[in-house]
């Protein structure tokens, strides 16, 4: 039976990259051999993530299925265990002579996925006027660190900002903080505010 990479990660075919990453993290931790998981299942999960996390490979998979990757040795047909950079956004460094044995896999797992797992994502609400005109807002992270976010003029809903080294701690340092802005739409308007919006509407905005 052909492998269903979406089913392996427990996501839908329309899943976003963030949903795929979160599902992979959960499944990988669940089936990690050092935690008593199934090593074969763990390998399949890795394989699924390597394909679905790469837009080009995902498109090939959606069109041809897993057969598009058959015959490629694990580590060559997929980017995850090739020399240099592996999973998108993960730095594997030098992997020459790398052995995927499960002795001491915890250290390997930390090296491979530590920075990704230490990435922290937060959502910040901004007003419509802040999005249109730009502003600076301050907020505190879960590490009680104050962050100042510079909101550019014309910021769109869902815009993401990355702060290097402001995420969670892991063995090699700290991950990144990703801030997603959401525009808070007004539910009730005063008469003056309505008149202002009417003028903006008439001006073509």
C-alpha positions as CSV (number, residue, x, y, z in Angstrom):
1,X,0.0,0.0,0.0
2,X,1.3,3.4,-1.0
3,X,2.4,5.6,1.9
4,X,0.1,8.5,2.7
5,X,2.4,11.2,4.1
6,X,-0.5,13.4,5.2
7,X,-2.0,10.5,7.2
8,X,1.4,9.8,8.7
9,X,1.6,13.3,10.1
10,X,-2.1,13.4,10.9
11,X,-2.9,16.5,8.8
12,X,-5.2,17.4,5.9
13,X,-4.0,17.8,2.3
14,X,-4.7,21.6,2.7
15,X,-2.6,21.9,5.8
16,X,-0.3,24.9,6.1
17,X,3.4,24.7,6.6
18,X,3.0,25.7,10.3
19,X,0.4,22.9,10.8
20,X,2.7,20.4,9.1
21,X,5.6,21.5,11.3
22,X,3.6,21.3,14.5
23,X,2.2,17.9,13.6
24,X,5.7,16.6,12.8
25,X,7.0,17.8,16.1
26,X,4.2,16.1,18.0
27,X,4.5,12.8,16.1
28,X,8.3,12.7,16.2
29,X,8.3,13.2,20.0
30,X,5.6,10.5,20.3
31,X,7.5,7.9,18.3
32,X,11.1,8.8,19.3
33,X,12.9,5.5,19.8
34,X,14.7,6.9,22.9
35,X,11.2,7.3,24.4
36,X,10.2,3.8,23.6
37,X,8.7,4.6,20.2
38,X,8.9,2.6,17.0
39,X,12.0,3.3,15.0
40,X,10.4,2.3,11.7
41,X,7.5,4.7,12.4
42,X,9.9,7.4,13.4
43,X,11.7,7.0,10.1
44,X,8.5,7.2,8.1
45,X,7.5,10.4,9.9
46,X,10.8,11.9,9.0
47,X,10.4,10.9,5.4
48,X,6.9,12.4,5.3
49,X,8.0,15.7,6.8
50,X,11.0,16.0,4.4
51,X,8.6,15.8,1.5
52,X,5.7,17.9,2.8
53,X,7.9,20.7,4.2
54,X,9.4,21.3,0.8
55,X,6.9,23.0,-1.6
56,X,8.5,21.5,-4.7
57,X,8.6,18.0,-3.3
58,X,5.1,18.4,-1.9
59,X,3.8,19.4,-5.3
60,X,5.4,16.3,-6.8
61,X,3.9,14.1,-4.1
62,X,0.4,15.6,-4.6
63,X,0.6,14.8,-8.3
64,X,2.4,11.4,-8.3
65,X,2.2,10.2,-4.8
66,X,5.1,8.5,-2.9
67,X,6.1,6.6,-6.0
68,X,7.8,9.9,-7.2
69,X,10.4,9.3,-4.5
70,X,10.9,5.5,-4.7
71,X,14.4,4.3,-5.5
72,X,16.0,7.3,-3.9
73,X,18.2,6.2,-0.9
74,X,17.1,7.8,2.3
75,X,19.3,10.8,2.6
76,X,19.7,11.4,-1.2
77,X,16.2,11.7,-2.5
78,X,15.2,13.9,0.4
79,X,16.9,17.0,1.7
80,X,16.8,16.0,5.3
81,X,20.0,14.0,5.5
82,X,22.0,15.5,2.6
83,X,25.2,17.3,3.2
84,X,24.7,20.9,4.3
85,X,21.2,22.2,5.0
86,X,18.4,19.8,5.7
87,X,14.8,20.5,6.6
88,X,13.8,23.9,5.6
89,X,15.1,26.3,8.2
90,X,17.2,23.6,10.0
91,X,21.0,23.6,9.9
92,X,22.4,20.2,9.9
93,X,26.0,21.2,9.3
94,X,28.4,18.5,8.3
95,X,26.7,15.1,8.0
96,X,29.4,13.1,6.3
97,X,29.8,9.8,7.9
98,X,26.5,10.3,9.7
99,X,24.9,7.0,11.0
100,X,21.2,6.9,11.7
101,X,21.6,4.4,14.4
102,X,19.5,4.8,17.5
103,X,22.2,4.8,20.1
104,X,22.4,8.2,21.6
105,X,19.7,9.4,19.2
106,X,18.6,12.0,21.8
107,X,21.7,14.1,21.1
108,X,21.2,13.7,17.3
109,X,17.6,14.7,17.6
110,X,18.5,17.8,19.6
111,X,21.1,18.8,17.0
112,X,18.7,18.3,14.1
113,X,15.5,19.8,15.5
114,X,16.6,21.9,18.5
115,X,16.4,25.3,16.8
116,X,13.0,24.4,15.3
117,X,11.5,23.3,18.6
118,X,12.9,26.4,20.3
119,X,11.1,28.7,17.8
120,X,8.4,30.6,19.6
121,X,5.3,31.9,17.8
122,X,3.1,34.6,19.3
123,X,0.2,36.7,18.0
124,X,-0.2,40.4,18.6
125,X,-3.4,42.3,18.0
126,X,-3.1,45.8,16.4
127,X,-5.8,48.3,15.7
128,X,-6.9,49.2,12.2
129,X,-5.3,52.7,12.5
130,X,-2.0,51.1,13.7
131,X,-2.0,48.9,10.6
132,X,-2.7,51.7,8.2
133,X,-0.5,54.4,9.7
134,X,2.2,52.3,11.4
135,X,3.2,52.3,15.1
136,X,5.4,50.8,17.7
137,X,4.0,48.3,20.2
138,X,5.7,46.6,23.2
139,X,4.8,43.2,24.6
140,X,6.4,40.6,26.9
141,X,7.4,37.1,25.9
142,X,6.9,34.0,28.0
143,X,10.5,34.5,29.1
144,X,9.4,37.9,30.5
145,X,11.5,39.7,27.9
146,X,10.1,43.0,26.6
147,X,10.0,43.2,22.8
148,X,9.4,46.3,20.8
149,X,7.7,45.6,17.4
150,X,7.9,48.2,14.7
151,X,4.7,48.1,12.6
152,X,5.3,49.5,9.1
153,X,2.8,51.6,7.4
154,X,0.2,49.5,5.6
155,X,0.8,46.3,7.5
156,X,-1.5,43.5,6.4
157,X,-3.4,41.1,8.6
158,X,-1.3,38.0,9.2
159,X,2.1,39.7,8.6
160,X,4.9,37.9,10.4
161,X,8.0,39.4,12.0
162,X,11.0,37.3,13.0
163,X,13.3,38.2,16.0
164,X,16.5,36.2,15.9
165,X,17.6,34.6,19.1
166,X,14.5,35.8,21.1
167,X,12.7,32.4,21.2
168,X,13.1,29.5,23.6
169,X,16.5,28.1,24.8
170,X,18.0,24.9,23.6
171,X,21.4,23.3,23.8
172,X,23.1,25.4,21.2
173,X,21.5,28.7,22.1
174,X,18.1,30.2,21.6
175,X,15.6,29.9,18.8
176,X,13.7,32.6,17.0
177,X,10.6,34.5,18.0
178,X,8.0,34.8,15.2
179,X,5.3,37.5,15.8
180,X,2.1,37.4,13.7
181,X,0.0,40.5,13.6
182,X,-3.8,40.4,13.6
183,X,-5.8,43.5,12.8
184,X,-8.5,44.1,15.4
185,X,-11.6,45.3,13.4
186,X,-13.9,47.7,15.3
187,X,-17.3,46.3,16.1
188,X,-18.9,49.5,17.2
189,X,-18.3,52.9,15.7
190,X,-19.3,56.4,16.9
191,X,-21.1,58.7,14.6
192,X,-17.9,60.6,14.0
193,X,-15.9,57.5,13.3
194,X,-18.6,56.3,10.8
195,X,-18.4,59.7,9.0
196,X,-14.6,59.4,8.8
197,X,-14.9,55.9,7.3
198,X,-17.5,57.2,4.8
199,X,-15.1,59.9,3.7
200,X,-12.3,57.3,3.3
201,X,-14.7,55.1,1.3
202,X,-15.6,57.9,-1.0
203,X,-11.9,58.7,-1.5
204,X,-11.3,55.2,-2.7
205,X,-9.6,53.7,0.3
